């Protein structure tokens, strides 16, 4: 069963990951908070969104 999130989008945070449960269907994130890592990242390509949760398409 897919989780539903009725939160408003996080101001200033854009997201293109349409298969995340927190993606609002446009270009915003609706998570309560966003965690970015890992702590040893040296450049943009080294980072990931640790808040990502994949949508189930069943």
Residue frames as a rotation matrix with the C-alpha (Angstrom) as fourth column:
UNK 1
0.582 0.813 0.000 0.00
0.813 -0.582 0.000 0.00
0.000 0.000 -1.000 0.00
UNK 2
-0.207 -0.653 0.728 1.36
0.625 -0.661 -0.415 3.40
0.752 0.369 0.545 -0.96
UNK 3
-0.330 0.022 -0.944 1.93
0.853 -0.421 -0.309 5.95
-0.404 -0.907 0.120 1.80
UNK 4
0.368 0.478 0.797 0.05
0.703 -0.704 0.098 9.22
0.609 0.524 -0.596 1.44
UNK 5
-0.489 -0.558 -0.670 1.67
0.832 -0.528 -0.168 12.46
-0.260 -0.640 0.723 2.56
UNK 6
0.465 0.775 0.428 -0.54
0.839 -0.540 0.066 15.51
0.282 0.328 -0.901 2.82
UNK 7
0.115 -0.513 -0.850 2.22
0.639 -0.617 0.459 17.84
-0.760 -0.596 0.257 3.97
UNK 8
0.957 0.089 -0.275 2.89
-0.113 -0.758 -0.642 21.06
-0.265 0.646 -0.716 2.12
UNK 9
0.611 -0.781 0.128 6.08
0.568 0.320 -0.758 21.27
0.551 0.536 0.639 0.10
UNK 10
0.304 -0.640 -0.705 9.30
0.772 -0.268 0.576 22.43
-0.558 -0.720 0.413 1.71
UNK 11
0.983 0.083 -0.166 9.96
-0.006 -0.879 -0.476 26.01
-0.186 0.469 -0.863 0.62
UNK 12
0.410 -0.870 -0.274 13.21
-0.880 -0.456 0.130 26.29
-0.238 0.188 -0.953 -1.31
UNK 13
-0.473 -0.539 0.697 13.62
-0.327 0.842 0.429 22.53
-0.818 -0.025 -0.575 -1.88
UNK 14
0.241 0.487 -0.839 13.08
-0.968 0.062 -0.242 21.32
-0.066 0.871 0.487 -5.43
UNK 15
-0.336 -0.314 0.888 12.88
-0.324 0.924 0.205 17.63
-0.885 -0.219 -0.412 -6.31
UNK 16
-0.151 0.214 -0.965 12.84
-0.987 0.028 0.161 15.81
0.061 0.976 0.207 -9.66
UNK 17
-0.958 -0.282 -0.053 12.61
-0.274 0.954 -0.120 12.27
0.084 -0.101 -0.991 -8.20
UNK 18
-0.259 0.960 -0.105 9.10
-0.880 -0.189 0.436 11.31
0.399 0.205 0.894 -9.24
UNK 19
0.155 0.316 -0.936 9.31
-0.011 0.948 0.318 7.79
0.988 -0.039 0.150 -7.80
UNK 20
-0.898 -0.405 -0.172 9.74
0.199 -0.025 -0.980 9.08
0.393 -0.914 0.103 -4.22
UNK 21
-0.120 0.910 -0.398 6.75
0.954 0.217 0.208 9.01
0.276 -0.354 -0.894 -1.84
UNK 22
-0.061 0.044 -0.997 7.55
0.646 -0.760 -0.073 12.60
-0.761 -0.649 0.017 -0.84
UNK 23
-0.961 -0.239 0.139 7.44
0.251 -0.544 0.801 13.98
-0.116 0.805 0.582 -4.40
UNK 24
-0.431 0.843 -0.320 4.32
-0.075 -0.387 -0.919 16.11
-0.899 -0.373 0.230 -4.82
UNK 25
0.262 0.529 0.807 3.75
0.765 0.396 -0.508 15.32
-0.588 0.751 -0.301 -8.51
UNK 26
0.998 -0.019 0.058 5.21
0.017 -0.823 -0.569 18.65
0.058 0.568 -0.821 -9.60
UNK 27
0.251 -0.968 -0.012 8.74
0.223 0.070 -0.972 19.50
0.942 0.242 0.234 -8.46
UNK 28
0.036 -0.176 0.984 8.56
-0.808 -0.585 -0.075 19.76
0.589 -0.792 -0.163 -4.69
UNK 29
-0.647 -0.294 -0.703 9.35
0.201 0.824 -0.529 17.64
0.735 -0.484 -0.474 -1.63
UNK 30
0.261 0.836 0.483 6.66
-0.459 -0.333 0.824 17.10
0.849 -0.437 0.297 1.02
UNK 31
0.008 -0.338 -0.941 8.79
0.665 0.705 -0.247 15.33
0.747 -0.624 0.230 3.66
UNK 32
0.904 0.290 -0.314 8.78
0.422 -0.486 0.765 16.74
0.070 -0.824 -0.562 7.20
UNK 33
0.506 -0.824 -0.256 12.55
-0.510 -0.525 0.682 17.14
-0.696 -0.215 -0.685 6.90
UNK 34
0.911 -0.300 -0.282 15.25
-0.145 0.408 -0.901 16.29
0.386 0.862 0.328 4.37
UNK 35
0.567 -0.785 0.250 18.49
-0.165 0.190 0.968 14.52
-0.807 -0.590 -0.022 5.24
UNK 36
0.871 -0.378 -0.314 21.38
-0.343 -0.010 -0.939 14.85
0.352 0.926 -0.138 2.79
UNK 37
0.480 -0.755 0.447 24.58
-0.381 0.280 0.881 12.87
-0.791 -0.593 -0.153 3.05
UNK 38
0.596 -0.237 -0.767 27.00
0.735 0.545 0.403 11.24
0.323 -0.804 0.499 3.32
UNK 39
0.896 -0.215 -0.390 29.15
0.112 -0.738 0.666 13.32
-0.430 -0.640 -0.636 5.66
UNK 40
-0.039 -0.995 0.089 32.32
0.333 0.071 0.940 12.58
-0.942 0.066 0.328 3.67
UNK 41
0.626 0.342 0.701 30.98
0.761 -0.071 -0.644 14.05
-0.170 0.937 -0.305 0.40
UNK 42
-0.362 -0.837 -0.411 33.46
0.579 -0.547 0.605 16.27
-0.731 -0.019 0.682 -1.43
UNK 43
-0.958 0.103 -0.267 31.26
-0.267 -0.659 0.703 17.45
-0.104 0.745 0.659 -4.31
UNK 44
-0.195 0.975 -0.108 27.65
-0.942 -0.217 -0.255 17.54
-0.273 0.052 0.961 -5.49
UNK 45
0.098 0.216 -0.972 27.94
-0.696 0.712 0.089 14.17
0.711 0.668 0.220 -7.26
UNK 46
-0.787 -0.464 -0.406 28.89
-0.029 0.686 -0.727 12.52
0.616 -0.561 -0.553 -3.94
UNK 47
-0.805 0.484 0.343 25.64
-0.519 -0.292 -0.804 13.49
-0.289 -0.825 0.486 -2.20
UNK 48
-0.680 0.680 -0.275 22.33
0.328 0.618 0.714 11.62
0.656 0.395 -0.643 -1.88
UNK 49
-0.204 0.716 0.668 18.96
-0.812 -0.505 0.293 12.32
0.547 -0.482 0.684 -0.32
UNK 50
-0.961 -0.208 -0.181 18.74
-0.066 0.812 -0.580 9.99
0.268 -0.546 -0.794 2.66
UNK 51
-0.520 0.846 0.121 15.04
-0.517 -0.199 -0.832 10.86
-0.680 -0.495 0.541 3.04
UNK 52
-0.417 0.327 -0.848 14.14
-0.863 0.152 0.482 9.13
0.287 0.933 0.218 -0.26
UNK 53
-0.468 0.376 0.799 11.51
-0.191 0.840 -0.507 6.39
-0.863 -0.390 -0.322 -0.01
UNK 54
-0.984 0.032 -0.174 10.48
-0.165 0.174 0.971 4.63
0.061 0.984 -0.166 -3.21
UNK 55
-0.143 0.989 -0.025 6.80
-0.948 -0.144 -0.283 4.71
-0.283 -0.016 0.959 -4.18
UNK 56
-0.696 0.054 0.716 5.13
0.153 0.985 0.075 1.37
-0.701 0.161 -0.694 -4.67
UNK 57
-0.565 0.447 -0.694 3.36
-0.813 -0.447 0.374 1.17
-0.143 0.775 0.616 -8.01
UNK 58
-0.974 0.224 -0.023 1.13
0.220 0.969 0.113 -1.82
0.048 0.105 -0.993 -7.26
